[in-house]
């Protein structure tokens, strides 16, 4: 067995290619530039691109309903559905490589409970935050002209022409800090509790369909309990685009709502740890018998 810090890098013989395609060197992945480096860091690249896809779809649906008001009554349902489907697609792209964390709170909580190596935590978190930031910048390029059409070129965080909610979460008016904190903790705890449940092969696991099941879970959280804070439940999903949005709105994304930004940045870590703890403390399925 290889030590944890070493990764076996497959060679050309490890890949099954059609005979005709195998004749061309470009069809052999080991001939592509920096192959050894890319393979050794593939977990981090998977987290980067998985988070990128999640944010591009998630923030993208918010931008779509902001600028296209023809279906305004169903806008929130479209947002929650878009985030759920976006997460499922992102997980299909990366879960088989990195585990599909896409969320620093998931990474931290799994490491805290011994399910993940602490050595990989900084790299995973950096990849997640960078993926979210780059996705926000890409999305702005896609919708740039629609921003100008909507606000006349004068970017506003909030108000009738406000677009700040496209990028990150803000509590609904009248929702105080205490209950916003409570919402983020409970919703993130619910996220991890149910993820552990549907992935536990001692219960009724969603084998071969985990991405769909987790996407439906996020859809349910958003539709049922996430409205008051926008259900960040993921520090990278909120902080990466929030940092990008300072390019458009200055310091407002960090000062608005009495410096609300710290709630979605920190509380998901608390909720994730709570969710795993409650699951492992209270849900005690029968252990699987050992095979002879």
N, C-alpha and C positions, 0 to 999 in steps of 0.2 A: 504493500500500500504506500502511495506517495505521501510525503509530509504535506501538511496543510498549505505550506507556502509554495509548493511546486505544482505545476499543472502540466500534464502530459499533452504535448502539442501534436495533433494528428498530422500525418504526412500524406502525400498524394495517394498512396496505396489504400488509405483509410476511406477514401471517397469512391462511391459507385457512380461512374459517369458513363453515358452512352458511348460506345466505341468511337463513333464519328466525332463527338464533341471532345473526347479525351485526346484526340490527335492535335488539338490546338492548345498551346500552352496557357492561353488566357482563361481557359475553362478549368484550369487547375488552381484552386484557391491558394495553394502554397507558393505559387509563382507571383502572386499579387504583392505590391509593396508593403513592407512592414508587417508581414504576416505574423511572425512570432510575437511582436509587440501587441498587435491587435487581438491575438488569441489570448495572451496572458491577461489582458485588461478587458476581456469581452464582457464580464459581469458589469463593469462600470459603464461600458458603452451601451449595454442593454438597458440599464437604468436610465441613462441619459435619454435615449431615443424613446423608451417607454413613457417617461415623464413628458417628453416633447409631444408625443401623440396625444396623451391625456389632456394636456393644456391646450393644444391646438384645437381639439374637438370641444373641450369644455368651455374655454373662454370664447371659442368661435361661435357656439350656439348662443351665448349671452350677447355677443356683438350682433348676431343675426336678428334676434328678437328686439334689440335696441333700435336698430336702423330700419327694420321691416315691421311696421306696426299694424299690418293688415290683420294679423292674428293675435292682437294684444290680449284678448281674454284668456287664451291658452298659452301665453308666453311662459309662465312659470313651469307649467307641465312640460313644455318643450325643453326648457333649461334642464330640468331634472332628468328627463329622458336622454338628452344629449350627453350629459355628464356620465350617466350610467353606461350608455353604449360606447362612448369614448373610452371609458375605463376598460370595458371588456375588450375592445380592439387593441388597446395598449398592452393588456396582459397577454393576449395571444402572441404579440410580437416579442415579449421578453421573459415571460414566466418560466419557460423551459430553460433559460440560460441563467438568469439572476435570481429567480424566485419571484420576480414581479413585485418588489416592495413599492416603488414609485412614491414613497412617503417616508420622510425622515422619522416620523413617530413610529411607524411600523418597524423600521430598521432598528431604532433605539430600543424599543420594547422587546423585540425578539432577542436582541443581544443581552438585555438585562435578565431575561429568563432563560438564558443559555441555549437559545435556539439558533443563534447566529454569532459569527466570530466578531469580536470587538475590533480586530485588526482591519476588517473591511468597512467598519462603520463610517469613518471620515470620508473615504472614497465614494461610498454609496450616497452619502448626504450631499457631497459636492456635486456629484453627477446629477442628482435629482434637482437641486437648486439651479444648476446651470441649464439643464434641460427645460425647466419651467421658464427661465429668463429668455432663452433663445426662442422658445415657442411663442412667447408674448411679442417679441420683436418681429418674428415672422408674421404673426397674425396682424400686427399693425400695418405691415406692408400690404397684406391682402386687402384690408379694409380702409386703407389710408384715405382714398377719395370719398368713401362713405362718411368718414369722420368729418371731412370738410363740408360735405353736403349737409350733414346733420347740425353742426355747430358753427358753420361759416368760417372755420379755421381758427376759432378761439376756443381752445380746450378748456373745459370746465369739469371739475371733479363731480359736483352734484348740481341739482337743479333741473329745470326742464330740458336743457341741452347738456346735462351732465353725462359723462361716459366713464367715470371712475369705477363704477360697479362692473364693468366688463372685465377688469383685470384681477380684482381681489375682493375680499368680503368686507362688508361693513354692517354693523348691527342695525336693525330697523329702528326708525325714530321712536323714542320712548322706551327702548330696551336698554336697561342699565347694565353697568359692567358686571355686577354680580351674576345676574341671570344669563348674560352673554357667556361668561366663563362657565357657568353650569351647563349651558346648552352645548358648548364645544366639548367639554369633558364627557358628558353623557353620550353624545352622538359618536365621538371617537371610540369610547369604550364599547358602544354597541357595534361599531364597525369591526373591531378586533374580536369581540366575543363571538359574533356570528361567523367571521372568517375562520376562526379556529373550529367552530362547530361543523361547518360545511366541508372543511378539509380534514376532519378527523375520521380515519377509516374504521374506527371502532363504533361510529354512529351511522349516519346515512350520508356518506360523502357524495359530493357532486363530481364523481369521477369523470374525467374527460370533458367536463363542462364547468370547471372552476371559474374561468374568466366570465362566462355568462352569469353564473350565480353571484359572483362578487359585483358585477355590474348592476344586476337587479337589486342587490342589497343597497348600493349607493343610491340607486333610483328611489328605493323605498325610504331611505333616510331623508333624502332631499324632499320628497313629496309629503312625508308625514311629520317629521320633527325638525327639519333643518331650516325652515323659512326665516325664523327670527334673526339668525346670524349669517345666513347664507351657507351654512354647513361647510366651513373650510375643511375640517377634519384631516388636514394635511398641510404642514408648514410650508413645504416647497410649493404646493399649488397656490398658496396665498402670497408667500414672501417673494418668490422669483418674479412674478408679474408685477407685484407691488413696487419692487425696486425699479423695474423697467418703466412703470408709470410715472416715476418721478421725472423722467425726461419730458413728459407731457404736462405735468401739473406742478412741478416743483416739489416742495416738501409737504404739500397737502396730504398725500396718501399716508404719511406717517403722523401727521398732527391732527387730522380730522377725527372727530368723535372723542376728544380728550386723549389723543395718542392711543387709539383703539388697536393699533396694529399688533401690540404685544399679545392680545388675546388669541387670535388665530395662529400666531407664531409659537406660543408656548403651551397653551392648554391641550392641544392634541397629544403632546408627549405624556401629559398626566393621564388623559383619557385612555390612551393606548395601553399604558402599563396597568391601569385599573381594569380594563377589559380582559386582558390575559389573566390577571390575578383572579378575577371573579370566575372566569371559565375554569381555570385549573383547580380552584378551591371547591366549587360547587358541582361542576359537571364531572361525574366519576363513572364513565362507562366501564363495562366489563373488559378486563385486559384480554388481548388476543392470546390464545394458547400458543406456547412455543412449539415449533415444528421439530419433530424428531430427526 
